[in-house]
Amino acid sequence: MIKSMTGFGRSEYSDGTRKITVEMKSVNHRYSEITIKMPKKLNFFEAGIRNVLKEYISRGKVDVFITYEDESEGGQCVKYNEDIAREYVESIKKIADTFGLDNDIHASTIARMPEVLVMEEQTIDEEDLWKAVETAVRQCSEKFVETRIAEGEKLKADLFQKLDGINEMVEKITERSPEIVKEYREKITAKVAELLGDNQVSELVLANEIILFSDKICTDEEMVRLRAHVTNMKDTLNSGKDVGRKLDFIAQEMNREANTTLSKSNDLEVSDIAINLKTEIEKIREQIQNIE
């Protein structure tokens, strides 16, 4: 399955006490570059999150945004320090006994004493929190991959269309090549006749000249290799995922054959076709840059 490197995904996970939202977006990149932005509370899970993402992503510049909301009552609780309260009570009793004062201690009085009742963060179950984070990241990754596959299928269809067009241009060059040699033979024969008049030039001399010309402009090997590269690229596109680098290499080889064809050509029609070949191959290379 061909995947584009452009994609987007979003998911929300809630278990009644907390909500985790994950968003992912990506653009093409030569390698895999993943940037994660999330609350400090979740930093401990960064390595685990990256390991999960590697299961879904092999190339591309990916930005991941994670938000965390604790839907419990502030995520805090009241802690009662009994030992400190006892010390306050005993100290007040000593004061009353020492100075003969009434001991009018009330629970509300002790509760207002420093450090008797304190607010503190509730203990987080890291294993339970990781399960929630992992679930949210996987859900988002699956949606993210779906958009990449959908875009990849469009790229694949467009590439197949362009490759078929290249095959058509290769056929035109192949058909045109014998005509070029024929036209050259007629041209050189007429030129010799014009210069020498009735003097006949040896057919062997003419044949040698035409053979040298044919060898100079021959693009049979380039056309054979171009057809092979087109077939190879189609097979690679049909083969599955993670083919971007291989496709880019094939496109470079196709461009090399087109350049050689253009350099050999002394025919206007073939030159025009070779230029169109280079243009289409460059379009293919640009599209391939978006394939994972």
C-alpha positions as CSV (number, residue, x, y, z in Angstrom):
1,M,0.0,0.0,0.0
2,I,1.5,3.3,-1.1
3,K,1.5,6.0,1.5
4,S,2.0,9.7,1.1
5,M,4.1,11.6,3.6
6,T,1.4,14.2,3.9
7,G,-1.2,13.3,6.5
8,F,-3.3,14.4,9.5
9,G,-4.9,12.6,12.4
10,R,-6.8,13.5,15.6
11,S,-8.2,11.4,18.4
12,E,-9.6,12.0,21.9
13,Y,-9.5,9.4,24.7
14,S,-11.5,9.8,27.9
15,D,-12.1,7.4,30.8
16,G,-14.3,9.6,32.8
17,T,-11.5,11.1,35.0
18,R,-9.2,12.4,32.4
19,K,-9.1,13.3,28.7
20,I,-6.2,12.9,26.4
21,T,-6.2,14.6,22.9
22,V,-3.6,13.7,20.3
23,E,-3.1,15.5,16.9
24,M,-0.6,14.6,14.2
25,K,0.3,16.3,11.0
26,S,3.2,15.7,8.6
27,V,4.9,16.9,5.4
28,N,7.6,15.2,3.2
29,H,11.1,14.8,4.5
30,R,14.1,12.8,3.5
31,Y,14.2,10.9,6.8
32,S,12.0,10.4,9.8
33,E,11.8,13.5,12.0
34,I,9.2,13.4,14.8
35,T,8.6,16.4,17.1
36,I,6.3,15.8,20.2
37,K,4.8,18.6,22.2
38,M,3.0,17.6,25.4
39,P,2.6,18.5,29.1
40,K,5.5,18.0,31.4
41,K,3.4,15.4,33.3
42,L,3.7,13.1,30.3
43,N,7.4,13.7,29.5
44,F,8.2,10.4,31.2
45,F,6.4,8.6,28.4
46,E,8.2,10.2,25.5
47,A,10.3,7.2,24.6
48,G,7.3,4.9,24.7
49,I,5.3,7.3,22.5
50,R,8.1,7.4,19.9
51,N,8.3,3.6,19.9
52,V,4.6,3.4,19.1
53,L,4.9,6.1,16.4
54,K,7.7,4.1,14.7
55,E,5.2,1.3,14.1
56,Y,3.2,3.6,11.9
57,I,5.7,6.0,10.4
58,S,9.0,5.4,8.6
59,R,9.6,8.7,6.8
60,G,8.3,12.3,7.0
61,K,8.5,15.3,9.2
62,V,5.8,14.7,11.8
63,D,4.5,17.1,14.5
64,V,2.6,15.5,17.4
65,F,0.6,17.5,19.8
66,I,-0.7,15.9,23.0
67,T,-3.0,17.6,25.6
68,Y,-4.0,16.2,29.0
69,E,-7.0,17.2,31.1
70,D,-7.6,15.8,34.5
71,E,-11.4,15.8,34.9
72,S,-11.3,14.8,38.6
73,E,-11.6,17.6,41.2
74,G,-8.4,19.4,40.4
75,G,-6.4,16.2,40.8
76,Q,-5.8,17.1,44.4
77,C,-6.8,15.9,47.8
78,V,-6.7,17.0,51.5
79,K,-4.2,15.2,53.6
80,Y,-4.6,15.1,57.4
81,N,-1.3,15.0,59.4
82,E,-2.3,13.3,62.6
83,D,1.2,13.5,64.2
84,I,1.4,17.2,63.8
85,A,-2.2,17.6,65.2
86,R,-1.3,15.5,68.2
87,E,1.7,17.7,68.9
88,Y,-0.5,20.8,68.8
89,V,-3.0,19.3,71.2
90,E,-0.3,18.2,73.7
91,S,1.4,21.6,73.5
92,I,-1.9,23.4,74.1
93,K,-2.6,21.1,77.2
94,K,0.8,22.0,78.6
95,I,0.2,25.7,78.1
96,A,-3.2,25.3,79.9
97,D,-1.6,23.3,82.8
98,T,1.4,25.6,83.2
99,F,-0.6,28.8,83.3
100,G,-3.9,27.5,84.8
101,L,-5.9,28.4,81.7
102,D,-9.1,26.8,80.4
103,N,-8.4,24.2,77.8
104,D,-11.0,25.1,75.2
105,I,-9.6,23.1,72.3
106,H,-11.9,22.5,69.3
107,A,-11.3,20.4,66.3
108,S,-11.8,23.4,64.0
109,T,-9.1,25.2,65.9
110,I,-6.6,22.4,65.4
111,A,-7.6,22.0,61.7
112,R,-6.6,25.7,61.2
113,M,-3.1,25.1,62.5
114,P,-0.3,25.0,59.9
115,E,0.5,21.7,58.3
116,V,-2.5,19.9,59.9
117,L,-4.5,19.9,56.8
118,V,-2.7,20.3,53.5
119,M,-3.6,20.0,49.8
120,E,-1.5,17.6,47.7
121,E,-1.5,16.1,44.3
122,Q,-3.2,12.7,44.1
123,T,-0.9,9.9,43.4
124,I,-0.8,9.0,39.7
125,D,-0.9,5.3,38.6
126,E,1.8,5.5,35.9
127,E,0.9,2.2,34.3
128,D,-2.8,3.1,34.1
129,L,-1.9,6.6,32.7
130,W,0.4,5.0,30.1
131,K,-2.3,2.7,28.9
132,A,-4.6,5.8,28.3
133,V,-1.8,7.7,26.5
134,E,-0.9,4.7,24.4
135,T,-4.5,4.1,23.4
136,A,-4.9,7.8,22.4
137,V,-1.6,7.8,20.4
138,R,-2.5,4.5,18.5
139,Q,-6.0,5.7,17.7
140,C,-4.6,9.0,16.3
141,S,-1.8,7.1,14.4
142,E,-4.4,4.8,12.7
143,K,-6.4,7.8,11.5
144,F,-3.2,9.5,10.4
145,V,-2.1,6.5,8.4
146,E,-5.6,6.4,6.7
147,T,-5.2,9.9,5.4
148,R,-1.7,9.0,4.1
149,I,-2.9,5.9,2.3
150,A,-5.8,7.9,0.7
151,E,-3.3,10.5,-0.5
152,G,-0.9,7.8,-1.6
153,E,-3.4,6.1,-3.8
154,K,-4.0,9.4,-5.6
155,L,-0.3,9.8,-6.1
156,K,0.0,6.2,-7.4
157,A,-2.8,6.8,-10.0
158,D,-1.1,10.0,-11.2
159,L,2.3,8.3,-11.5
160,F,0.9,5.4,-13.5
161,Q,-0.7,8.0,-15.9
162,K,2.7,9.8,-16.3
163,L,4.5,6.5,-16.8
164,D,2.2,5.5,-19.5
165,G,2.8,8.8,-21.2
166,I,6.6,8.1,-21.0
167,N,6.1,4.8,-22.7
168,E,4.2,6.5,-25.5
169,M,7.1,9.0,-26.0
170,V,9.6,6.1,-26.0
171,E,7.6,4.4,-28.8
172,K,7.5,7.6,-30.8
173,I,11.3,7.9,-30.6
174,T,11.7,4.3,-31.5
175,E,9.5,4.7,-34.5
176,R,11.2,7.9,-35.6
177,S,14.8,6.6,-35.4
178,P,14.7,4.6,-38.7
179,E,13.2,7.5,-40.5
180,I,16.1,9.7,-39.4
181,V,18.6,7.3,-40.9
182,K,16.5,7.1,-44.1
183,E,16.3,10.9,-44.4
184,Y,20.0,11.2,-43.8
185,R,20.8,8.7,-46.5
186,E,18.6,10.6,-49.0
187,K,20.1,13.9,-47.9
188,I,23.7,12.8,-48.2
189,T,23.1,11.0,-51.5
190,A,21.5,14.2,-53.0
191,K,24.4,16.3,-51.6
192,V,27.0,14.1,-53.1
193,A,25.2,14.0,-56.5
194,E,25.0,17.8,-56.4
195,L,28.7,18.2,-55.7
196,L,30.1,15.5,-58.0
197,G,27.6,15.5,-60.8
198,D,27.7,12.3,-62.8
199,N,30.6,10.9,-60.9
200,Q,29.3,8.0,-58.9
201,V,30.3,7.6,-55.2
202,S,30.9,4.1,-54.1
203,E,27.9,2.6,-52.3
204,L,30.3,1.2,-49.8
205,V,31.5,4.7,-48.9
206,L,28.0,5.9,-48.5
207,A,27.1,2.8,-46.4
208,N,30.1,3.5,-44.1
209,E,29.1,7.1,-43.6
210,I,25.5,6.1,-42.9
211,I,26.6,3.5,-40.4
212,L,28.8,6.0,-38.6
213,F,25.8,8.4,-38.5
214,S,23.5,5.7,-37.2
215,D,25.8,4.7,-34.4
216,K,26.2,8.3,-33.4
217,I,22.4,8.9,-33.0
218,C,21.3,5.4,-32.0
219,T,19.2,5.5,-28.9
220,D,18.1,1.9,-28.9
221,E,19.8,1.1,-25.6
222,E,18.4,4.2,-23.9
223,M,14.9,3.3,-25.0
224,V,15.2,-0.3,-23.8
225,R,16.4,0.9,-20.4
226,L,13.7,3.5,-20.2
227,R,11.0,0.9,-20.8
228,A,12.7,-1.3,-18.2
229,H,12.7,1.6,-15.7
230,V,9.0,2.3,-16.3
231,T,8.2,-1.3,-15.7
232,N,10.3,-1.4,-12.6
233,M,8.7,1.7,-11.2
234,K,5.2,0.3,-11.8
235,D,6.1,-3.0,-10.1
236,T,7.6,-1.0,-7.2
237,L,4.5,1.1,-6.8
238,N,2.4,-2.1,-6.7
239,S,4.8,-3.9,-4.2
240,G,3.8,-2.1,-1.0
241,K,5.0,0.4,1.5
242,D,8.2,2.3,2.2
243,V,9.2,2.5,-1.5
244,G,9.9,6.3,-1.8
245,R,13.7,6.0,-1.8
246,K,13.8,3.2,-4.4
247,L,11.4,5.2,-6.6
248,D,13.6,8.2,-6.4
249,F,16.6,6.2,-7.5
250,I,14.7,4.8,-10.5
251,A,13.6,8.3,-11.5
252,Q,17.3,9.4,-11.4
253,E,18.2,6.6,-13.8
254,M,15.3,7.5,-16.1
255,N,16.5,11.1,-16.2
256,R,20.0,10.0,-17.1
257,E,18.6,8.0,-20.1
258,A,16.5,11.0,-21.2
259,N,19.6,13.3,-21.0
260,T,21.7,10.9,-23.1
261,T,18.9,10.7,-25.7
262,L,18.7,14.5,-25.9
263,S,22.5,14.8,-26.3
264,K,22.5,12.2,-29.2
265,S,19.6,13.7,-31.1
266,N,20.2,15.9,-34.2
267,D,16.5,15.6,-35.1
268,L,14.1,18.3,-34.1
269,E,11.2,15.9,-33.5
270,V,13.3,13.6,-31.3
271,S,14.7,16.5,-29.4
272,D,11.2,17.8,-28.7
273,I,10.1,14.4,-27.4
274,A,13.3,14.1,-25.3
275,I,12.7,17.5,-23.7
276,N,9.1,16.4,-22.9
277,L,10.5,13.2,-21.5
278,K,12.8,15.2,-19.1
279,T,9.8,17.4,-18.1
280,E,7.6,14.4,-17.3
281,I,10.4,12.6,-15.4
282,E,11.0,15.7,-13.3
283,K,7.2,15.8,-12.5
284,I,7.5,12.2,-11.4
285,R,10.5,13.0,-9.2
286,E,8.5,15.8,-7.5
287,Q,5.6,13.5,-6.9
288,I,7.9,10.7,-5.5
289,Q,9.2,13.2,-2.9
290,N,5.8,12.9,-1.2
291,I,5.8,9.1,-1.0
292,E,6.9,7.4,2.2
